[in-house]
């Protein structure tokens, strides 16, 4: 198994963008609360929203590099493998991170937990698709 860090970084950035779009615009369109992930991270870290954005993309990129190590062990096509992978960070967020942020287990309510799940599934699906596509790209260089 050959891991390509550059492709993992690209997948992480694009997956994080997709998740942010779902959290910011998609969730309210589905009747779910808007999720300001960078703002929440900034609040917990006691820093600026800029720091929250940096943290959000760093986390997304690190998780995508993690996908590069395990993605080929998951079943199904790349989009499904990525979405399945997205469940792991969602569980970690809901069981560890949200209680640390004072929101309780599973965001303290069904609607925000479900919205978070949707965002993480989209994140994972994009990561799986981008990493897989980039991994088979004939003109890409490592």
C-alpha positions, 0 to 999 in steps of 0.5 A: 500500500503506497500512501500519497500525502499530497493526494491526501492533503488535496482530498482533505481540503476538498472534503472539508470545503464540501462539509463546510458547505453542507454545514453552512447552507445545506443543513438549514435547507433541510430544517437542521441548525446551521453549524458554524464549525470554525466559530465553535472551534475558535470559541473552544480554543479561545482564539479568533475565527481565523484560528478556527478556520485553520484548525477546521482545515487542519483537522480535515486534512489530517483525517483525510491522510488517515483515510489514505491508510485505511480506505482500501480496507473498506468495502465498496466503491471509493465514495462508499468507502469514504462515507463509511470512513466519515462515520468514525470522525463523526462518532469521535466528534459526538462522543468526545469533542461535543461533550468537551465543548459543553454540548453533550453527547451526540450534540445534546439533541437529535437534529444537530447530531443528524446534521453533523452526520450528514456533513461527515458523510459528505466529507468522507464521500468527497475524500474517498472520491478525490483520493481514489481519483487522484491515486489513479491519475496518470498525470499526477505526480507524487 
